[in-house]
């Protein structure tokens, strides 16, 4: 598939997924400033709308891109990491502390894949199969992030 094919451009985050070493981490990193500015200038609603758009278009794009490759879930496809990272940050303010903690948590859940993330990673095909495990990892990370921020509020750390 051509680099310039719209599905490939979307699935790879406009080529970010082709960067060497840990493309999922690059995808999660790219999601941070995008989420920050979406929330800063459009509020939580803007991030929610962007997440929904990325889930729909990303499912299509990753399915098309994966279908043109030799792998069911090529590493260069990072739109799923963007969606999972945005889901992680959905209900926190655009601030460095929750974003840093959310980034680490999402990467941990995405890499180590606790159940049912691991199940979803191996049971799904096409675009939905690519996206679903990162959405589950994002949910785990979101819940964990809120628990950590709640605990930090007891020691005087606020966001």
Secondary structure, DSSP 8 states (H G I E B T S, - for coil): --TTSHHHHHHTTTTGGGSSS-HHHHHHHHHHHHHHHHHHHHHHHHHHHHHHHHHHHHHHHHHHHHHTSSSSS-TT--HHHHHHHHHHTTTS-S-HHHHHHHHHHHHHHHHH--TTHHHHHHS--HHHHHHHHHHHHHHHHHHHHHHHHHHHHTTT---
